[in-house]
Amino acid sequence: MGAERLSMTDDDIEADPEAYFEACRLGNVIERVLSDLTQREKGTEMPKFRKKPVEIEAYQVTEKMAHDYILDAKPLPVGLTLGAANWHQGRREVYSFALIVKTIHGERAGVRVGDWVITEPDNIHHYPCKPDIFEATYEPVEG
């Protein structure tokens, strides 16, 4: 990067050499950043990785699971808990309910009907997964 690209004259450089060197340094930084961005756009910067095959345990949440638990005290699948519900026991009607799982980070995550609940490798914690993501990521294991 020469002085002509910095729009500084020889007199400017002689008058304030520190400013010239700072301008060169900033110019080099900008040039590197632009080069990095160009490389990323070309796809040459980021290496690609494939997820290792791993077997998981999971179940898909159904409305029946919640109704059976609320109305008949049948157990919910492991990891799933009832957050809240609105129902009429005499009419055996469930108006609304909220299901949750406790994640490995100690947070409570909401789960909707149709979501999948995946068991963490520690066999204690779980996390929800939307059906479209689950279908794109996992397939049934034979056996």
Secondary structure as UniProt FT lines:
FT   HELIX           3..6
FT   HELIX           10..15
FT   HELIX           17..42
FT   STRAND          58..60
FT   HELIX           63..72
FT   TURN            78..79
FT   STRAND          80..88
FT   TURN            89..92
FT   STRAND          93..102
FT   TURN            104..105
FT   STRAND          108..111
FT   TURN            113..114
FT   STRAND          116..119
FT   TURN            121..122
FT   STRAND          126..129
FT   HELIX           131..137
//
